[in-house]
Amino acid sequence: MKTKWLVIFAALLPLSGMANTLNNTNNPNLPGYNPSTQRLQQQMQIQQSQQKFKLQMDQQRQQQEIQRQIREQQNSASQRLLSSQPGQKNTSN
């Protein structure tokens, strides 16, 4: 009976080692902690933050450019309207 359990135990022992390597948690207090996975996750989070910041800056620049174009169009339309009024001098010539 003891040899039967010993054989089963010996057969299952390698499987427990495999399960430990599959448990790649990022908590150093738990078995299966893998610092390279932790570093990779941190690098990905940093990269995501940088991309988010760049996207926000790009959106802000685009909004500013659109606002500038709208102001130019409004100013141009105002100038055309004023110059088309009777009795106004044409300032473009």
Long-range contacts (C-beta under 8 A, 24 or more apart in sequence): none
